Amino acid sequence: MVDTDRILDVLPHYIVLLLLVFLVLAVVREFVGDLGFAVELLIVLAVTFAYRPVVQRLGVAPDSWANR
C-alpha cells in the first residue's frame, strides 16, 4: 500500500529540486553559454546530490529523510 503521508511530505522538496535544476541550468547557460549534454548532465547530478545534505543541514528536511 502507498504511504500518501510520506509522498505528500517529500513532494514539495522534489518540486523545489526540479525548479532548482532548471534555474541553475538557465543561469549557467546565460553566463557561460551552451556547454553540451554531458556537462549539463554533470551539473544536474551535482545539484541533485547536493540538495538533500544542504536541506538536512538547514533543518528543513522532511522527517522521512532523517533515518536514511
SEDOMI-155365 format. One record per residue: x, y, z of N, C-alpha, C in turn. Coordinates in Angstrom, 2 decimals. Example, Ala and Ser with C-alpha at 12.3 -4.5 7.8 and 13.67 -1.06 7.14 Angstrom:
PT  13.19  -5.69  7.80  12.30  -4.50  7.80  13.20  -3.30  7.80;
PT  12.85  -2.25  7.08  13.67  -1.06  7.14  12.90  0.03  7.87;
This chain:
PT  0.83  -1.18  0.00  0.00  0.00  0.00  0.88  1.25  0.00;
PT  0.43  2.30  -0.64  1.20  3.53  -0.78  1.02  4.40  0.46;
PT  2.12  4.89  0.96  2.10  5.78  2.11  1.94  7.22  1.60;
PT  0.71  7.68  1.52  0.45  9.00  0.96  0.99  10.13  1.83;
PT  1.07  9.92  3.13  1.62  10.95  4.01  3.09  11.21  3.69;
PT  3.82  10.14  3.45  5.25  10.30  3.12  5.42  10.98  1.77;
PT  4.58  10.59  0.81  4.65  11.22  -0.52  4.36  12.70  -0.42;
PT  3.32  13.06  0.32  2.97  14.47  0.48  4.02  15.22  1.27;
PT  4.77  14.52  2.11  5.83  15.13  2.90  7.03  15.51  2.04;
PT  7.36  14.68  1.07  8.55  14.93  0.25  8.23  15.63  -1.07;
PT  6.98  15.66  -1.47  6.60  16.25  -2.76  7.07  17.70  -2.92;
PT  6.90  18.56  -1.93  7.41  19.94  -2.10  8.92  20.00  -2.34;
PT  9.66  19.09  -1.74  11.11  19.08  -1.94  11.47  18.65  -3.35;
PT  10.75  17.71  -3.90  11.03  17.29  -5.28  10.64  18.38  -6.28;
PT  9.60  19.12  -5.99  9.22  20.24  -6.86  10.28  21.32  -6.80;
PT  10.74  21.65  -5.59  11.80  22.66  -5.44  13.08  22.19  -6.12;
PT  13.40  20.92  -5.99  14.60  20.38  -6.63  14.51  20.50  -8.15;
PT  13.37  20.19  -8.71  13.19  20.31  -10.16  13.34  21.76  -10.61;
PT  12.71  22.67  -9.88  12.83  24.09  -10.22  14.27  24.58  -10.05;
PT  14.95  24.10  -9.03  16.34  24.48  -8.80  17.25  24.01  -9.93;
PT  17.01  22.83  -10.43  17.81  22.32  -11.55  17.60  23.21  -12.77;
PT  16.35  23.55  -13.08  16.09  24.42  -14.22  16.72  25.80  -14.03;
PT  16.65  26.33  -12.82  17.22  27.63  -12.54  18.74  27.62  -12.69;
PT  19.40  26.62  -12.13  20.86  26.54  -12.24  21.28  26.38  -13.70;
PT  20.58  25.55  -14.45  20.92  25.39  -15.86  20.69  26.68  -16.64;
PT  19.64  27.40  -16.33  19.38  28.67  -17.01  20.47  29.69  -16.70;
PT  20.89  29.76  -15.44  21.95  30.70  -15.07  23.26  30.33  -15.73;
PT  23.59  29.06  -15.74  24.84  28.61  -16.38  24.80  28.90  -17.87;
PT  23.68  28.63  -18.51  23.57  28.90  -19.95  23.65  30.39  -20.24;
PT  23.12  31.21  -19.35  23.15  32.66  -19.56  24.57  33.21  -19.47;
PT  25.34  32.75  -18.49  26.68  33.30  -18.28  27.77  32.58  -19.06;
PT  27.61  31.30  -19.32  28.66  30.53  -19.96  28.32  30.19  -21.40;
PT  27.04  29.96  -21.66  26.62  29.53  -22.97  26.32  28.05  -22.96;
PT  26.12  27.49  -24.11  25.80  26.07  -24.22  27.04  25.24  -23.92;
PT  26.90  24.33  -22.96  28.05  23.51  -22.55  28.02  22.11  -23.12;
PT  26.91  21.72  -23.68  26.79  20.37  -24.18  26.07  19.48  -23.18;
PT  25.58  18.37  -23.67  24.76  17.48  -22.87  25.51  16.90  -21.67;
PT  26.73  16.45  -21.89  27.48  15.77  -20.82  27.74  16.71  -19.63;
PT  28.14  17.93  -19.91  28.44  18.88  -18.84  27.16  19.27  -18.12;
PT  26.08  19.49  -18.87  24.81  19.83  -18.23  24.29  18.67  -17.40;
PT  24.51  17.46  -17.83  24.13  16.29  -17.03  24.92  16.26  -15.72;
PT  26.19  16.58  -15.77  27.00  16.65  -14.56  26.50  17.73  -13.61;
PT  26.08  18.85  -14.16  25.53  19.92  -13.33  24.24  19.46  -12.66;
PT  23.37  18.79  -13.42  22.12  18.27  -12.87  22.40  17.27  -11.75;
PT  23.34  16.39  -11.97  23.70  15.40  -10.95  24.28  16.07  -9.70;
PT  25.11  17.09  -9.89  25.69  17.80  -8.75  24.61  18.49  -7.92;
PT  23.68  19.15  -8.58  22.60  19.82  -7.86  21.73  18.79  -7.15;
PT  21.44  17.70  -7.82  20.57  16.67  -7.26  21.19  16.02  -6.03;
PT  22.46  15.68  -6.10  23.10  15.02  -4.97  23.41  15.99  -3.83;
PT  23.57  17.27  -4.14  23.87  18.25  -3.10  22.61  18.72  -2.38;
PT  21.46  18.56  -2.98  20.22  19.11  -2.41  19.90  18.52  -1.04;
PT  19.91  17.22  -0.93  19.49  16.58  0.33  20.39  16.93  1.51;
PT  21.72  16.85  1.38  22.54  17.25  2.53  22.39  18.72  2.91;
PT  22.21  19.58  1.92  22.03  21.00  2.21  20.72  21.22  2.95;
PT  19.65  20.58  2.49  18.35  20.74  3.13  18.37  20.17  4.55;
PT  19.06  19.05  4.73  19.17  18.49  6.08  19.97  19.40  7.00;
PT  21.03  19.97  6.50  21.85  20.88  7.32  21.07  22.15  7.68;
PT  20.21  22.61  6.77  19.39  23.78  7.05  18.25  23.47  8.02;
PT  17.96  22.19  8.22  16.93  21.80  9.16  15.52  21.82  8.60;
PT  15.38  21.81  7.29  14.05  21.84  6.69  13.73  20.54  5.94;
PT  14.51  19.52  6.17  14.27  18.23  5.51  13.03  17.56  6.09;
PT  12.34  16.79  5.27  11.18  16.06  5.80  11.62  14.99  6.79;
PT  10.70  14.60  7.66  11.02  13.62  8.69  11.44  12.28  8.10;
PT  10.91  11.93  6.94  11.24  10.64  6.35  12.69  10.55  5.89;
PT  13.37  11.68  5.72  14.77  11.68  5.33  15.71  11.55  6.53;
PT  15.22  11.67  7.72  16.07  11.68  8.90  16.71  10.32  9.16;
PT  16.04  9.24  8.81  16.54  7.90  9.11  17.37  7.32  7.98;
PT  17.53  8.05  6.92  18.23  7.45  5.77  19.47  8.20  5.44;
